């Protein structure tokens, strides 16, 4: 089954704790602090993969968590970085947090950071100064980001088949491509978008999408109108399929064109190829009866018998516009132009682990946030926590 939406929860790894350690050797009676830093937590990122077609994998995998960083050790040993997780999603996937667009992975290879791992804590040797030569505290690692996200796929297709239900779009896609959509003599046979690849004799390829039949009011969300129309936004050309045997092709063309115009997103400005299907059921060649600058050519054909299919297939390659060049990604593969999420502000406080409990340095947050931060740092009920000059027990 085709899935174009998925809800996931991502959690980056927590940073490892800095070590509270002192050099202890037989011939070094006054060894100084030697606690190493904790390793940073692993990140969760997403990358657009040209080989994927839908989000079905993430329907089964809704919780994604990266590994935490390892704690530092004595003798200045730093903890290892936590293992990161990279999600593979189809090109054309948009990432939302609530109603806010976080990123648009519009081209294969585009990447975005979904959740950044927490920084590792500093070991006690990092706090040594000429006046404080034996610091008895070390910093705990920060928690990684945790977010609830929704992924929405908008198909990337060279051309998209649109039309009323039972116009013959699936039969046409079967004729011209390697796709095998369900075909039957009743409306709404296609209930999810289908992608097919059309091959030319010279080796060129086009991707064609079969979008479920639209109904009146689709632009206002009738049926699954909004979800289906969204898959047309990235098509470079529309192939308007009309059942010519049902009469009044101009009215059928106008009905769908009205929904495209009402939906917006530039759908009504896309170039169109019109297919007058089912000519095998007519006594003579049909006529569209519409004059419109967006219509580049009209093809009478029969998806059932194959009449006119070869001419239409050759015409697709001639009429599909050239793709627009996308901005180049940076060398590290993270394209800033795709990312919409503002960076969170840094914490104004730090949590330190001492030899007797925990200490909060800087400006502490509210009680609820502080309690959660302490528990994330490993504090348990009854542990002593120093906040400024005040010493409290964690409840």
Secondary structure as the mmCIF struct_conf table of DSSP 4:
data_model
#
loop_
_struct_conf.conf_type_id
_struct_conf.id
_struct_conf.beg_label_comp_id
_struct_conf.beg_label_asym_id
_struct_conf.beg_label_seq_id
_struct_conf.end_label_comp_id
_struct_conf.end_label_asym_id
_struct_conf.end_label_seq_id
STRN STRN1 UNK A 5 UNK A 11
HELX_LH_PP_P HELX_LH_PP_P1 UNK A 12 UNK A 19
STRN STRN2 UNK A 22 UNK A 22
STRN STRN3 UNK A 25 UNK A 25
TURN_TY1_P TURN_TY1_P1 UNK A 26 UNK A 27
STRN STRN4 UNK A 28 UNK A 28
TURN_TY1_P TURN_TY1_P2 UNK A 29 UNK A 30
STRN STRN5 UNK A 33 UNK A 33
HELX_LH_PP_P HELX_LH_PP_P2 UNK A 35 UNK A 43
STRN STRN6 UNK A 44 UNK A 49
TURN_TY1_P TURN_TY1_P3 UNK A 50 UNK A 51
BEND BEND1 UNK A 55 UNK A 55
HELX_RH_AL_P HELX_RH_AL_P1 UNK A 56 UNK A 60
STRN STRN7 UNK A 63 UNK A 65
HELX_LH_PP_P HELX_LH_PP_P3 UNK A 66 UNK A 72
BEND BEND2 UNK A 74 UNK A 74
TURN_TY1_P TURN_TY1_P4 UNK A 75 UNK A 76
HELX_LH_PP_P HELX_LH_PP_P4 UNK A 77 UNK A 84
STRN STRN8 UNK A 85 UNK A 90
TURN_TY1_P TURN_TY1_P5 UNK A 91 UNK A 92
STRN STRN9 UNK A 93 UNK A 97
TURN_TY1_P TURN_TY1_P6 UNK A 98 UNK A 99
STRN STRN10 UNK A 100 UNK A 105
BEND BEND3 UNK A 107 UNK A 107
TURN_TY1_P TURN_TY1_P7 UNK A 108 UNK A 109
STRN STRN11 UNK A 111 UNK A 115
HELX_LH_PP_P HELX_LH_PP_P5 UNK A 116 UNK A 123
HELX_RH_3T_P HELX_RH_3T_P1 UNK A 124 UNK A 127
BEND BEND4 UNK A 130 UNK A 131
BEND BEND5 UNK A 133 UNK A 134
STRN STRN12 UNK A 137 UNK A 139
HELX_LH_PP_P HELX_LH_PP_P6 UNK A 140 UNK A 145
STRN STRN13 UNK A 146 UNK A 153
BEND BEND6 UNK A 158 UNK A 158
STRN STRN14 UNK A 159 UNK A 162
STRN STRN15 UNK A 164 UNK A 164
TURN_TY1_P TURN_TY1_P8 UNK A 165 UNK A 166
BEND BEND7 UNK A 167 UNK A 168
HELX_RH_AL_P HELX_RH_AL_P2 UNK A 169 UNK A 176
BEND BEND8 UNK A 177 UNK A 178
BEND BEND9 UNK A 185 UNK A 186
TURN_TY1_P TURN_TY1_P9 UNK A 187 UNK A 188
BEND BEND10 UNK A 192 UNK A 192
STRN STRN16 UNK A 194 UNK A 199
TURN_TY1_P TURN_TY1_P10 UNK A 201 UNK A 202
BEND BEND11 UNK A 203 UNK A 203
STRN STRN17 UNK A 205 UNK A 210
HELX_LH_PP_P HELX_LH_PP_P7 UNK A 211 UNK A 213
STRN STRN18 UNK A 214 UNK A 214
TURN_TY1_P TURN_TY1_P11 UNK A 216 UNK A 217
HELX_RH_3T_P HELX_RH_3T_P2 UNK A 218 UNK A 220
TURN_TY1_P TURN_TY1_P12 UNK A 221 UNK A 221
BEND BEND12 UNK A 222 UNK A 222
TURN_TY1_P TURN_TY1_P13 UNK A 223 UNK A 224
HELX_RH_AL_P HELX_RH_AL_P3 UNK A 225 UNK A 230
TURN_TY1_P TURN_TY1_P14 UNK A 231 UNK A 234
BEND BEND13 UNK A 236 UNK A 236
STRN STRN19 UNK A 237 UNK A 243
HELX_RH_3T_P HELX_RH_3T_P3 UNK A 244 UNK A 246
BEND BEND14 UNK A 247 UNK A 247
HELX_RH_AL_P HELX_RH_AL_P4 UNK A 249 UNK A 263
TURN_TY1_P TURN_TY1_P15 UNK A 265 UNK A 266
HELX_RH_3T_P HELX_RH_3T_P4 UNK A 267 UNK A 269
BEND BEND15 UNK A 270 UNK A 270
STRN STRN20 UNK A 272 UNK A 277
HELX_RH_3T_P HELX_RH_3T_P5 UNK A 279 UNK A 281
BEND BEND16 UNK A 282 UNK A 284
TURN_TY1_P TURN_TY1_P16 UNK A 293 UNK A 294
STRN STRN21 UNK A 295 UNK A 300
TURN_TY1_P TURN_TY1_P17 UNK A 303 UNK A 305
TURN_TY1_P TURN_TY1_P18 UNK A 307 UNK A 308
HELX_RH_AL_P HELX_RH_AL_P5 UNK A 309 UNK A 319
BEND BEND17 UNK A 320 UNK A 320
HELX_LH_PP_P HELX_LH_PP_P8 UNK A 321 UNK A 330
TURN_TY1_P TURN_TY1_P19 UNK A 331 UNK A 332
BEND BEND18 UNK A 333 UNK A 333
STRN STRN22 UNK A 334 UNK A 334
HELX_RH_3T_P HELX_RH_3T_P6 UNK A 336 UNK A 338
STRN STRN23 UNK A 339 UNK A 339
HELX_LH_PP_P HELX_LH_PP_P9 UNK A 341 UNK A 347
BEND BEND19 UNK A 348 UNK A 348
STRN STRN24 UNK A 349 UNK A 354
BEND BEND20 UNK A 355 UNK A 356
STRN STRN25 UNK A 357 UNK A 362
BEND BEND21 UNK A 363 UNK A 363
HELX_RH_AL_P HELX_RH_AL_P6 UNK A 367 UNK A 376
TURN_TY1_P TURN_TY1_P20 UNK A 377 UNK A 378
TURN_TY1_P TURN_TY1_P21 UNK A 381 UNK A 382
STRN STRN26 UNK A 384 UNK A 387
TURN_TY1_P TURN_TY1_P22 UNK A 388 UNK A 389
STRN STRN27 UNK A 390 UNK A 393
#
